[in-house]
Amino acid sequence: MDAVKDRHTGTDAARALQDRLGADVVMTGDGIAPYCRDWHGDMQSDAIAVLRPRTTAQVQDCVRAAAQLSLQIVPQGGNTGLVLGAMPDHPDQQVVMSLERMTAIRRLDPEDFSAVVEAGIVLESFKESVAQAGLYFPLTLGAQGSCRLGGNVATNAGGVNVLRYGMTRDLLLGVEVVLPDGSLFDGLTRLRKDNRGIDLKHLFIGSEGTLGIITAVSVKLTPAPEQVATALLALGSLDDAITLYRHARRQCCDLMSAFEFLPPLAFTLAKEGLPDLVLPMQAAHPAYVLMELSGSGLVNIDDLMAQFIEYAFDAELVKDGVVAQSQTQARNLWLIREGMNEGQAKRGKHLRTDISVPLSSVATFVIEAEAAILAEMPGVICVSYGHVGDGNVHLNMLPDNSSDIDAQIYRAKQIVNQVLDRYNGSISAEHGIGRLKKHDFDQRLTDVHRRLLGAVKTAIDPAVTMNGGCQIDL
């Protein structure tokens, strides 16, 4: 009887939303299924409806309507997150709000090196528009062809350029946010320096939609890099990769935009994920580094890369390597990094971690955590890779078929987190908390930290209208 009652309640709520907001905004029926599925397809949920507003004013109407019906809103950008932050988990109480129709670039100012853009624009599309103006937006993610800028801000996305440009937080000037009561916080400043007290935009960056719905942002732009040099280098160990990074950081300084480490298994996984990919070398060494330098003006980037690689060979840190001779070749090298994710997905359900430790501890952490997993589960495969320059490691585990896969994943996660705690690391370097990591996050909160987070949530969203079940519970 309860299930039937819930279905009727959901139907009544959907009808009320359509009466209030119109059928153009409110989607129901089979069409909502893609909005209730996680990016990897591991989970499928449901919702009363999907709301697809076209303007900030319509977002406000949607929020007010949902509040009147005592419905929770699960905000969603491109639905490319990896921690279930945009996944409804109470289908009879929640609606999804997709910002996919809000894609306008409201202002693009080359003289000011800034832009004001709506939250639903696809990251790659925005980057292309910025490039046409001779500028560059440095946020770069594997999912940039699908993820949306509002979601990047709501999760404080990282990516491969954090080393040089910082997280999304560091690229943001201001935000426009619809609050849980339907009012609008207009913080779309384009000022670089504004010291008028507490900067409220930081409340919403990384909040994963738990405090409001980001509808537009103002961002920093930089001059487009006229020169880019990309190299794939083979090394004798992960420890050597860390040593190489220290030298690169000193010798190439802020012209180094990316420094990624990869295991030899990356080549196999990339080929499985992208069968047409042409591999530039054999996986004959214990560790690999994908390195990129970029710049404009009077600096000769190609010469800098050549000098550094020569130094690295002379220091016997690098065993082999290739340097891209064209943009196509550079893109092919980056496809190894992106393709390995596709390859892991094709192998089925697996542990995906997103952790950070101090830079000096990256190698020892990976060695210790992998050894701890394999000591208990010798049949599994560990795949560790990540952004050396910011301490972000993705230590993944591919289960074997000897026992329950979910149990293997859960136990491996526990082992990784136990090692991570000894290094005072973070369980989420760039993906967020969402619903997937909420328990682990809560376990590691101090009483003061929990009290402060709860106070912010209670002050802004006392009725828990926004993304209930994500990040924290009051």
N, C-alpha and C positions, 0 to 999 in steps of 0.2 A: 504493500500500500504506500509506503514512504517513497519508493522509487517512482510510482505513478504520480504521486502528489508533486514531487520535484519536477518531473517532466512538464506537468501542467503549469506549475509556477514559472518554469523557464519559458514556456510558450506564451504565457500571459505577459511576461516581462518583455519578450521580444516584440510582441504586438504593440505594447505600450511604447516601446522605443521607436518603432516604425511610425506610430501615430504622431509622436512628438517630433522626431527628427527627419522622417521621410525615408522611403525605400532606397533612395540613392545613397544615403549614408549608412543605413543599417542592413547588413548582410546576414541572412540566415540560411539554413539548409546545408546541402552537401558542399557548397562553395567554401564553407569556413574550415574544412578539414586541413588544408595546407597551413593555416594560421595556428593550428593546434598541434602541430608536429614539430619536433625538434630538428635541427639542421641535419644531423646524422641519421635521422629516421629511426632512432632507438625507441622513441616514445611517441605515443599518440594520445591526445586528450580530447576535450570538447569544450564548448562554451555556449552561453545563451545566444550570443550574436557576435559579429565582428563589426565594429564601428569604423568607418573610413571617411573622416572629415576632409574637406578640401581647404579650409581656412582656419585661422586661429579662433575666430568667432564661433565656428562650428565645433571646434574642440571644447570651447567653454560650454556650449549648449549640451554637448554629449556628457560632460562631467556633471553638470547640474542634473540632467535627466537620470543618469546612473545613480547619483546620490539620493534623489527622490524615491527611487525604486530599491534603495539599499543594496545596490550591486557594487561589486568591486571591479575596478578597471585594471587590466593587464596591458600596459603600454608595449608596443612592438614596433621596431624599426624594420630591418631586413630579416629578422628571425634567424640570424647566423650565429647567435651566441652559443656557448658551449657549457653553460652552467644552469640551463633551464630558467633563466631569469624572465623570459618572455613567454613562458609556457603556462597556460591556465591549469590549475590543479584542483579547482572546485567548480566543475562545469555547471552546477545548478546555481552558482552565486556570482559568476564572473562573466564579463564581456572582454573581448580583446579590442584594443584600439590601435589600429594600424595607421601610421603617418605616411603611408606610401604615396598618397595623392598630393602631399605638400612638398613640392620639389622646386619651388621658385628660388632663383638667386635674386634677392631683393636689391642688392648693391654689390658691385665689384669695383674697387677703387685702386688702380695700379699706383697712383701717386701716394696713397695712404698705406699701401701694402696690407689691405684688409678686405674682407668681404662679409656681407650679411646674407645668410642663406637659410632656407627652411629646412626643418629637421628630416624630412622624408627623402631628400635627394640622395641618390646612390653615390657613395664615396668616389668611385672611379669617374662617374659622370661629372662630379664637381671638380675633380682634379683636371679633367680634360678641358673644361670651360676655363679654369684658371690658367692652364698652360697656353690657351689661345691668346690670353692677355699678356703672355711673356712672364708669368709668375708661377709659383710652385706652392702647393699645399703638401707638406711632407709626410702626413700620416699615410702609411703604406702597410696594407694587410693582405694576406692571402685571399680573404673574402671580399676585397674591395669592389669586385664586380657585382656584389649582392647586398653588402651591408649598407646601412644608411647613416648619415652623419649624426642624426639625433641619438641613435643607438650607440654610436662611437663615444659620444659625450656622456651619455647615461651610464656607460660602463667604463669610462676613462680608458679607452682602448690603447694598446701599446703598439706592437708591430715592429718592423725591422729597423726603423729609423730613430728609435728612442735614444740610442747612443748619442746622436748629434742634436736632435730637435726636442727630445723629451716626450712624455706621454701626451695624450689628447689635452689634458689639463693645461699643459704648457703652451698649447697652440690657441687657447681660447681667450677671447677678450670679453665676451658677454653672452648672456642667455635670455631668452624669452620663455617663460614657463607658465602654464595654466595650473593653478593650485587646486587642491582637493575641493575647495568650495566654489570653484568656477571663476574666481578672480584671476587677474593677470599680473604677474610680476614681469615688468618690462625692464630688463637689465641689459639691453642690446647696445651697450656702450662700445665705442671703437677706440677709446683712450688706452694708451699703453701704460700710463702712470695715473693712478687714481687712488689716493690714499684716504678716502673719506670713510674711515672706520672699517668694520668687518665687511669683507667682500662676499656678498651672499651667493654669487654664482657657484662658489665652491661647495655649497650645500647640495647642489643638484648634480654636479659632476661626479660620476661614480655611484650615484644613489640608485641606479637601476630602476627608475620610475617609481620609487617608493615614497617620494615626497611631492611629485607633480609630473606633468607631462611637458617635456621640452619641445617647443614648437618651432623655434628658430635660434640661431646662434650667430655671433660675430666672431670671426677668426683672424688670426695673423697669417699673412702670406709672406713668402720670401722671393728673392729673385730666382728665376729658373736656372738650375745648374746647366751651364753650357758644356761642361766636360764631365764625363763619368767614366771611371775605370773600375772594372769588375774582375776579380781573380778568384779562382778555386785552387786552394793550396793543400797539399798532402803533408801530414806531419807524423811524427813517430808516436805521439801520445796526446791525450787531452791536456796533460800537464804542459806539454810544449805549446799547445794552442793558447793556453792562458799566458804563458811567457811571451809568445808572439804578440798577443794583444797588448801587453804592457809596453813592448817596444813600439808597436804601431801607434798607441795612444800618445806616446811622447814624440815620435818622429813625424807623424802625419797630423797630429793635433786635431782640431775641430773639422778638418777636411775629411775625416773618416766618418762616413754616414752609416755603415753597417759592418758588423763583424760577427758572423754566425758560425757555430761549430756543428758539425755533422758526423755521425758514425759511418763506417763503411757500409752498413746495412741500408743507409739512405739511398744508395744507388739502386739496390734491388727493389726497395719499396717504391721508389720513384718510377722505375720501369714498369712495375706492376700497376701503379696508378695511372701512368701515362705511357701506354705501350709504344707510341710513336716517338717518344723522347730519345734523342741521340745523346748518349753519354760521352763526355769529352775525355774521360780517362777510366781506367779500371780501378775497382775498389781493392787496391793492393796494400793499403796502409791503415794503421789503427785509427787515425783521426783526420778530419778535413775541416778547412776553414773557408767560408765564403765571405770575401772581403770587398767592400766598395768604398771608393773615394769619389768625391764630387766637389765641383766648385765652378766659379765663374771669374771673369776678368783676367788679370795678368798671371794668375797661377797656372803652371803647366801640370795638370793632373796626371797625364800619362807618364811624364818624366818622374813625378813623385812616386807613382806606383812602381815603376821600373827600378828606381833607386832603392826603394824599400825591399822589394823582392830580392834584389841582388844582395842586400845586407842580410836578409833572412837566410839565403842559401849559404853565404859565407859563414854565418853563425851556426850552421848545420841544424837550424830549426825546421827548415822546409826541405822535403825530400823530392817533391815533384809539384808541378802546377801548370795551370793554363790561365792566360789573360785574354779576356774577350776582345776581339778586334772589331766588333760592330755591336749595334744595339740588339740585333737578332741573337748574336752569340751570348751577350750579357743576359738577355731574357731566358735563353736556354739554360744558363747556369742557375738562375733563380728558380727555374721550373723543377730542378732537382729538389730544392728546399720545399717547394709547394707540393710537388708530386709525391713526396714521401708521406704526406698527410693523406692523400688520396689512396695510396697503397695500403696504409694502415686501416683505413675505413673498409677497403675491399676484403681485408682479412677478418672482418667481423667485429663484434663488440669487444672493446678493450679498455684498459685504464688510460685515461688522458689526464695528466697533471700539468699544472701551471704554477710553478713555485719560484721563489727567489731566495738567494743567499748572498752574503757579502762576496764581492768579486774575487777576493783572494781564496774563497772556499769552494768555488764552483767545481774544480776537478776532484778534490777530496770528497765533497758531498756526493757527486755522481758515483764515484768508485764505491763509497761506503753503502749508499742506498741500493745500488744494483747488486752488490754482494749479499746484502741482507735479504733481498727478494729471492735471489737464486739459491741461497742456502736453504730456504724453506720450500721453495717451489722450483726445483731444478729444471723442469720441463718448459718453463715459460721463456719468452724472449723480451729482453729489456731494450728499449729504443730511447736513447737520451740525446737531445739536441737543444739548441736554443741560442739566445742572444748573449754572447760572452760579455759584451761591454756593459750590460746592465744587470748581470747576475741572474737573469731569467732562464730557468731550465725547464724543458718539457721532458720529464722522465716518464715515458709511457711503458706499458706492459701488454704484450700480446699473449693471451692465455693459451694453454695447451688443451687437449681434449680429454685429459685424464679425470677431470672432476667438474663440478658445477662452475660454469664460467663466472657467474655473478659472485660466487663465493671467492673465487680467485681474485677478481677485481677488487672486492672489498678488502680482502686481507692484504693485497699488495699496497692499496692506498694507506692502510693503517701503518704498514712498515715504512713507507716513504715518509709519512707525517711524523712518525716517531723519530726517524733520523733527522728530519727537518727541524723538529723542535730543539734538538741538541745544538743546531747551528743558529738558533734564533731567527729562522727564516719565515717567509710568508707562504701560506697555502694558496694564495692567489696573487700572481705577479701582474697579470693583465686581463684576465678573463672575467673577473668579478666573483661574486658569491652566489647570486641567484638562489635557486632552491637546492641545487645539487650539493653545494658546499656549506649550507646553512648550519648544519649540526656541527661540523668540524670548526666552523667559524665561532659559533657560540661557545664551544668547549674551551676556546683559547682566549675569550674575552675576560678581562679583569672586571671586577665589580664596578669600578669607576667608568671604564670604557662602555660597559653595558648601560649604565645609568645615563651617560651623556647621549648615547645613541637613542635610547628610549625617550629621553626628554625632547630631542629634536623631532622625532616621529610624532610624539603626542602633541607637540605644539603646532605642527603643520598639518598633520593628518589624524586627528583624534578619532575619527570614525573608521579609520583603516579603509579608506576608499581606494587608495593607490597600491596596487600590486601586493595585496596581502599574501603572506607566506614567502615572500622574497626577502632575502638578507636576514631580517630579524623578526622576532615575535615580541609584541609588547607583553 
